[in-house]
Amino acid sequence: EMGLQLLELNGSMEEDYIRMARCFEATRQRCCRLEQDGRRVREQLACVEAERAALEVKLKHARNQVEVEMKKRHRAEAELEKQQHRLQLISELLMRELWSDEVLSGEQHSVPSALGSRSLSVALALGRRSSGVDESCQSLLSHSDISYDRTEDDV
């Protein structure tokens, strides 16, 4: 009987060893799959990080370009305002000089009125042009339309 029990014990131990070996093999295969998945995910992460870095460089260049264009726009607007003011002063000066002459003939009286109406039409045209510029550029280069966080530039 004791020999029989040993055989039965040996038989069940072999089955236990086989079950353990199969379990170890399944675990080893799972570890191999996880290792491959980890490598694949690390490669994807490296690609995404490289793409993010490239996009950050593009964003920084775009921000710099917007700043340059806004500075140009402000300079152009200031120059336009200065030229309009000059034109207004010249027009007023001409009108004063022409009207101050007391000995103007009938033809000469028509010159100031023509200049007056012409300067008015020029001023109106300039006013329309500047408002057109403001409307068309306002949406493109307005400070309020452009919002970005400069704190991320150093990242």
C-alpha positions as CSV (number, residue, x, y, z in Angstrom):
1,E,0.0,0.0,0.0
2,M,2.8,2.3,0.7
3,G,4.3,1.8,-2.7
4,L,0.9,2.6,-4.2
5,Q,0.6,5.8,-2.2
6,L,4.1,6.8,-3.4
7,L,3.1,6.1,-7.0
8,E,-0.1,8.2,-6.5
9,L,1.9,10.9,-4.8
10,N,4.5,10.9,-7.5
11,G,1.8,11.0,-10.2
12,S,0.1,14.0,-8.7
13,M,3.4,15.7,-8.2
14,E,4.2,15.3,-11.8
15,E,0.9,16.8,-12.8
16,D,1.6,19.7,-10.4
17,Y,5.0,20.2,-11.9
18,I,3.5,20.2,-15.4
19,R,0.8,22.7,-14.3
20,M,3.5,24.9,-12.8
21,A,5.7,24.7,-15.9
22,R,2.7,25.6,-18.1
23,C,1.9,28.5,-15.8
24,F,5.6,29.7,-15.9
25,E,5.5,29.4,-19.7
26,A,2.3,31.5,-20.0
27,T,3.8,34.1,-17.6
28,R,7.0,34.2,-19.7
29,Q,5.1,34.7,-22.9
30,R,3.0,37.4,-21.3
31,C,6.2,39.2,-20.1
32,C,7.6,39.0,-23.6
33,R,4.4,40.6,-25.0
34,L,4.4,43.3,-22.4
35,E,8.1,44.0,-23.1
36,Q,7.3,44.3,-26.9
37,D,4.3,46.6,-26.1
38,G,6.6,48.7,-23.9
39,R,9.2,49.1,-26.7
40,R,6.4,50.0,-29.2
41,V,4.9,52.6,-26.8
42,R,8.3,54.1,-26.0
43,E,9.0,54.5,-29.8
44,Q,5.6,56.2,-30.2
45,L,6.3,58.5,-27.3
46,A,9.6,59.5,-28.8
47,C,7.9,60.3,-32.1
48,V,5.2,62.3,-30.4
49,E,7.7,64.2,-28.4
50,A,9.7,65.1,-31.5
51,E,6.6,66.2,-33.2
52,R,5.6,68.4,-30.2
53,A,9.0,70.0,-30.2
54,A,8.8,70.8,-33.9
55,L,5.3,72.3,-33.3
56,E,6.6,74.4,-30.4
57,V,9.3,75.8,-32.6
58,K,6.7,76.7,-35.3
59,L,4.5,78.3,-32.7
60,K,7.4,80.4,-31.4
61,H,8.3,81.5,-34.9
62,A,4.6,82.3,-35.6
63,R,4.4,84.4,-32.4
64,N,7.5,86.3,-33.3
65,Q,6.2,87.0,-36.8
66,V,2.9,88.2,-35.3
67,E,4.8,90.6,-33.0
68,V,6.9,91.9,-36.0
69,E,3.7,92.4,-38.1
70,M,1.9,94.2,-35.3
71,K,4.9,96.6,-34.7
72,K,4.9,97.3,-38.5
73,R,1.2,98.0,-38.4
74,H,1.4,100.3,-35.4
75,R,4.3,102.2,-37.2
76,A,2.2,102.5,-40.4
77,E,-0.8,103.7,-38.5
78,A,1.3,106.3,-36.7
79,E,2.8,107.5,-40.0
80,L,-0.7,107.6,-41.6
81,E,-2.0,109.7,-38.7
82,K,1.0,112.0,-38.9
83,Q,0.6,112.5,-42.7
84,Q,-3.1,113.2,-42.3
85,H,-2.4,115.8,-39.7
86,R,0.2,117.4,-42.0
87,L,-2.2,117.4,-44.9
88,Q,-4.8,119.0,-42.7
89,L,-2.4,121.7,-41.5
90,I,-1.2,122.4,-45.1
91,S,-4.9,122.7,-46.2
92,E,-5.7,125.1,-43.4
93,L,-2.6,127.1,-44.2
94,L,-3.4,127.4,-47.9
95,M,-7.0,128.4,-47.1
96,R,-5.9,131.1,-44.7
97,E,-3.4,132.5,-47.2
98,L,-5.8,132.5,-50.0
99,W,-8.6,134.0,-48.1
100,S,-6.4,136.6,-46.4
101,D,-5.6,138.3,-49.7
102,E,-8.1,141.1,-50.0
103,V,-7.6,141.7,-53.7
104,L,-8.9,138.5,-55.1
105,S,-10.6,138.5,-58.5
106,G,-13.7,136.4,-59.1
107,E,-11.5,133.6,-60.6
108,Q,-9.2,133.7,-57.6
109,H,-12.2,133.4,-55.2
110,S,-13.2,130.2,-57.0
111,V,-9.7,128.7,-56.4
112,P,-10.0,128.6,-52.6
113,S,-13.5,127.2,-52.7
114,A,-12.3,124.5,-55.1
115,L,-9.3,123.8,-52.9
116,G,-11.6,123.7,-49.9
117,S,-13.9,121.2,-51.5
118,R,-11.0,119.2,-52.8
119,S,-9.3,119.1,-49.4
120,L,-12.6,118.0,-48.0
121,S,-12.9,115.2,-50.5
122,V,-9.3,114.2,-50.0
123,A,-9.8,114.1,-46.2
124,L,-12.9,112.0,-46.7
125,A,-11.1,109.6,-49.0
126,L,-8.3,109.3,-46.5
127,G,-10.7,108.8,-43.7
128,R,-12.4,106.0,-45.7
129,R,-9.1,104.4,-46.5
130,S,-7.9,104.4,-43.0
131,S,-11.2,102.9,-41.7
132,G,-11.0,100.3,-44.4
133,V,-7.5,99.4,-43.2
134,D,-8.6,99.3,-39.6
135,E,-11.6,97.0,-40.4
136,S,-9.6,94.6,-42.6
137,C,-6.5,94.4,-40.4
138,Q,-8.4,94.6,-37.1
139,S,-9.5,91.0,-37.1
140,L,-6.1,89.8,-38.4
141,L,-3.7,91.7,-36.1
142,S,-5.8,92.8,-33.1
143,H,-4.3,92.2,-29.7
144,S,-7.7,91.1,-28.5
145,D,-8.0,88.4,-31.2
146,I,-4.6,86.9,-30.5
147,S,-4.2,85.2,-27.3
148,Y,-1.3,83.0,-26.3
149,D,0.6,82.2,-23.1
150,R,4.2,83.4,-23.2
151,T,5.0,81.3,-20.1
152,E,5.2,78.2,-22.3
153,D,7.9,79.7,-24.6
154,D,10.7,78.6,-22.2
155,V,9.5,75.0,-22.0
